[in-house]
Amino acid sequence: MTVHFIGAGPGAPDLITVRGRELLGRCPVCLYAGSLVHRDILSHCPPDGKIVDTAPMSLDEIIAEIS
């Protein structure tokens, strides 16, 4: 499994980098901090991808999701 950390920039969904957009488009699972990342950025994820908001999760829950 490969993990990529993609910066969401200053918050505006249209300011994501080209590489970040391309990586999101290929990721089968996207974990994101809902309190920090604008939901529109997730529109770049594949329609059949799993999208998980980690904001309400504990560290143990996040690790279980990754494992």
Backbone as JSON Lines, residues from 0, in Angstrom:
{"i":0,"aa":"M","n":[0.85,-1.17,0.0],"ca":[0.0,0.0,0.0],"c":[0.9,1.24,0.0]}
{"i":1,"aa":"T","n":[0.56,2.19,-0.81],"ca":[1.26,3.47,-0.86],"c":[0.37,4.53,-0.25]}
{"i":2,"aa":"V","n":[0.98,5.39,0.58],"ca":[0.24,6.47,1.22],"c":[0.77,7.79,0.69]}
{"i":3,"aa":"H","n":[-0.13,8.67,0.29],"ca":[0.24,10.01,-0.16],"c":[-0.45,11.02,0.76]}
{"i":4,"aa":"F","n":[0.28,12.03,1.17],"ca":[-0.3,13.14,1.91],"c":[-0.44,14.3,0.94]}
{"i":5,"aa":"I","n":[-1.66,14.76,0.77],"ca":[-1.94,15.82,-0.2],"c":[-2.4,17.06,0.55]}
{"i":6,"aa":"G","n":[-1.69,18.15,0.37],"ca":[-2.08,19.4,1.0],"c":[-3.3,19.99,0.3]}
{"i":7,"aa":"A","n":[-4.2,20.51,1.09],"ca":[-5.43,21.08,0.53],"c":[-5.29,22.58,0.28]}
{"i":8,"aa":"G","n":[-4.11,23.13,0.49],"ca":[-3.9,24.55,0.25],"c":[-4.61,25.41,1.27]}
{"i":9,"aa":"P","n":[-4.9,26.65,0.91],"ca":[-5.51,27.58,1.86],"c":[-7.01,27.34,2.07]}
{"i":10,"aa":"G","n":[-7.56,26.33,1.43],"ca":[-8.96,26.01,1.68],"c":[-9.87,26.07,0.47]}
{"i":11,"aa":"A","n":[-9.52,26.88,-0.52],"ca":[-10.36,26.97,-1.71],"c":[-10.17,25.7,-2.55]}
{"i":12,"aa":"P","n":[-11.26,25.0,-2.87],"ca":[-11.15,23.73,-3.59],"c":[-10.44,23.82,-4.94]}
{"i":13,"aa":"D","n":[-10.49,24.96,-5.58],"ca":[-9.86,25.09,-6.9],"c":[-8.36,25.34,-6.82]}
{"i":14,"aa":"L","n":[-7.81,25.42,-5.62],"ca":[-6.37,25.68,-5.48],"c":[-5.56,24.42,-5.2]}
{"i":15,"aa":"I","n":[-6.17,23.25,-5.27],"ca":[-5.43,22.0,-5.1],"c":[-4.44,21.88,-6.27]}
{"i":16,"aa":"T","n":[-3.29,21.27,-6.01],"ca":[-2.3,21.12,-7.07],"c":[-2.76,20.11,-8.11]}
{"i":17,"aa":"V","n":[-2.18,20.2,-9.29],"ca":[-2.51,19.25,-10.36],"c":[-2.14,17.84,-9.91]}
{"i":18,"aa":"R","n":[-0.98,17.68,-9.31],"ca":[-0.56,16.35,-8.85],"c":[-1.51,15.83,-7.78]}
{"i":19,"aa":"G","n":[-1.91,16.69,-6.86],"ca":[-2.86,16.27,-5.82],"c":[-4.17,15.81,-6.42]}
{"i":20,"aa":"R","n":[-4.66,16.54,-7.4],"ca":[-5.91,16.17,-8.08],"c":[-5.77,14.82,-8.78]}
{"i":21,"aa":"E","n":[-4.64,14.62,-9.44],"ca":[-4.4,13.35,-10.14],"c":[-4.3,12.18,-9.17]}
{"i":22,"aa":"L","n":[-3.62,12.39,-8.04],"ca":[-3.51,11.33,-7.04],"c":[-4.87,10.98,-6.46]}
{"i":23,"aa":"L","n":[-5.67,11.98,-6.15],"ca":[-7.01,11.72,-5.64],"c":[-7.84,10.93,-6.65]}
{"i":24,"aa":"G","n":[-7.66,11.23,-7.91],"ca":[-8.41,10.55,-8.95],"c":[-8.1,9.07,-9.07]}
{"i":25,"aa":"R","n":[-6.96,8.66,-8.51],"ca":[-6.55,7.25,-8.59],"c":[-6.65,6.52,-7.26]}
{"i":26,"aa":"C","n":[-7.0,7.21,-6.2],"ca":[-6.95,6.56,-4.88],"c":[-8.22,5.75,-4.59]}
{"i":27,"aa":"P","n":[-8.04,4.49,-4.17],"ca":[-9.2,3.68,-3.83],"c":[-9.79,4.05,-2.47]}
{"i":28,"aa":"V","n":[-8.96,4.62,-1.59],"ca":[-9.41,5.04,-0.26],"c":[-8.84,6.41,0.03]}
{"i":29,"aa":"C","n":[-9.68,7.32,0.5],"ca":[-9.25,8.67,0.85],"c":[-9.67,8.96,2.28]}
{"i":30,"aa":"L","n":[-8.7,9.16,3.15],"ca":[-8.96,9.59,4.51],"c":[-8.66,11.08,4.57]}
{"i":31,"aa":"Y","n":[-9.58,11.85,5.11],"ca":[-9.38,13.3,5.15],"c":[-9.92,13.86,6.46]}
{"i":32,"aa":"A","n":[-9.38,14.98,6.87],"ca":[-9.83,15.67,8.07],"c":[-10.97,16.61,7.68]}
{"i":33,"aa":"G","n":[-12.18,16.2,7.94],"ca":[-13.35,16.98,7.54],"c":[-13.39,18.37,8.14]}
{"i":34,"aa":"S","n":[-12.71,18.56,9.26],"ca":[-12.68,19.88,9.88],"c":[-11.7,20.82,9.18]}
{"i":35,"aa":"L","n":[-10.87,20.28,8.29],"ca":[-9.84,21.09,7.63],"c":[-9.96,21.13,6.11]}
{"i":36,"aa":"V","n":[-10.55,20.11,5.53],"ca":[-10.58,19.97,4.07],"c":[-11.97,20.28,3.53]}
{"i":37,"aa":"H","n":[-12.04,21.15,2.54],"ca":[-13.32,21.49,1.91],"c":[-13.86,20.26,1.2]}
{"i":38,"aa":"R","n":[-15.1,19.96,1.42],"ca":[-15.73,18.73,0.88],"c":[-15.66,18.68,-0.66]}
{"i":39,"aa":"D","n":[-15.65,19.81,-1.33],"ca":[-15.6,19.82,-2.8],"c":[-14.32,19.2,-3.35]}
{"i":40,"aa":"I","n":[-13.25,19.21,-2.57],"ca":[-12.0,18.6,-3.03],"c":[-12.2,17.11,-3.27]}
{"i":41,"aa":"L","n":[-13.11,16.5,-2.52],"ca":[-13.34,15.07,-2.64],"c":[-14.01,14.69,-3.96]}
{"i":42,"aa":"S","n":[-14.47,15.68,-4.7],"ca":[-15.09,15.39,-6.0],"c":[-14.07,14.82,-6.98]}
{"i":43,"aa":"H","n":[-12.78,14.96,-6.66],"ca":[-11.73,14.41,-7.52],"c":[-11.5,12.92,-7.26]}
{"i":44,"aa":"C","n":[-12.06,12.38,-6.18],"ca":[-11.92,10.96,-5.87],"c":[-12.77,10.13,-6.82]}
{"i":45,"aa":"P","n":[-12.36,8.89,-7.07],"ca":[-13.16,8.02,-7.94],"c":[-14.56,7.81,-7.36]}
{"i":46,"aa":"P","n":[-15.57,7.69,-8.21],"ca":[-16.95,7.5,-7.72],"c":[-17.11,6.25,-6.87]}
{"i":47,"aa":"D","n":[-16.3,5.23,-7.14],"ca":[-16.41,3.99,-6.37],"c":[-15.38,3.92,-5.24]}
{"i":48,"aa":"G","n":[-14.66,5.02,-4.99],"ca":[-13.67,5.06,-3.93],"c":[-14.31,5.18,-2.56]}
{"i":49,"aa":"K","n":[-13.59,4.74,-1.55],"ca":[-14.06,4.86,-0.17],"c":[-13.53,6.18,0.39]}
{"i":50,"aa":"I","n":[-14.42,7.01,0.91],"ca":[-14.05,8.31,1.46],"c":[-14.4,8.32,2.94]}
{"i":51,"aa":"V","n":[-13.4,8.62,3.78],"ca":[-13.58,8.54,5.22],"c":[-13.19,9.86,5.87]}
{"i":52,"aa":"D","n":[-14.12,10.47,6.58],"ca":[-13.85,11.69,7.35],"c":[-13.26,11.27,8.69]}
{"i":53,"aa":"T","n":[-12.0,11.62,8.92],"ca":[-11.32,11.22,10.15],"c":[-11.52,12.2,11.3]}
{"i":54,"aa":"A","n":[-12.17,13.32,11.06],"ca":[-12.33,14.34,12.1],"c":[-12.97,13.8,13.38]}
{"i":55,"aa":"P","n":[-14.05,13.0,13.29],"ca":[-14.66,12.51,14.53],"c":[-14.03,11.23,15.08]}
{"i":56,"aa":"M","n":[-12.98,10.74,14.41],"ca":[-12.4,9.45,14.79],"c":[-11.24,9.6,15.76]}
{"i":57,"aa":"S","n":[-11.05,8.58,16.59],"ca":[-9.88,8.54,17.47],"c":[-8.7,8.01,16.65]}
{"i":58,"aa":"L","n":[-7.5,8.17,17.19],"ca":[-6.31,7.67,16.5],"c":[-6.42,6.16,16.28]}
{"i":59,"aa":"D","n":[-6.91,5.44,17.27],"ca":[-7.05,3.99,17.13],"c":[-8.01,3.63,15.99]}
{"i":60,"aa":"E","n":[-9.08,4.39,15.83],"ca":[-10.03,4.14,14.75],"c":[-9.41,4.42,13.38]}
{"i":61,"aa":"I","n":[-8.61,5.48,13.31],"ca":[-7.93,5.82,12.05],"c":[-6.94,4.72,11.68]}
{"i":62,"aa":"I","n":[-6.17,4.27,12.65],"ca":[-5.19,3.2,12.4],"c":[-5.9,1.93,11.96]}
{"i":63,"aa":"A","n":[-7.03,1.61,12.57],"ca":[-7.8,0.43,12.17],"c":[-8.29,0.58,10.73]}
{"i":64,"aa":"E","n":[-8.65,1.78,10.34],"ca":[-9.12,2.03,8.97],"c":[-7.99,1.82,7.97]}
{"i":65,"aa":"I","n":[-6.8,2.21,8.34],"ca":[-5.64,2.08,7.46],"c":[-5.18,0.63,7.35]}
{"i":66,"aa":"S","n":[-5.29,-0.09,8.43],"ca":[-4.79,-1.49,8.48],"c":[-5.59,-2.43,7.64]}
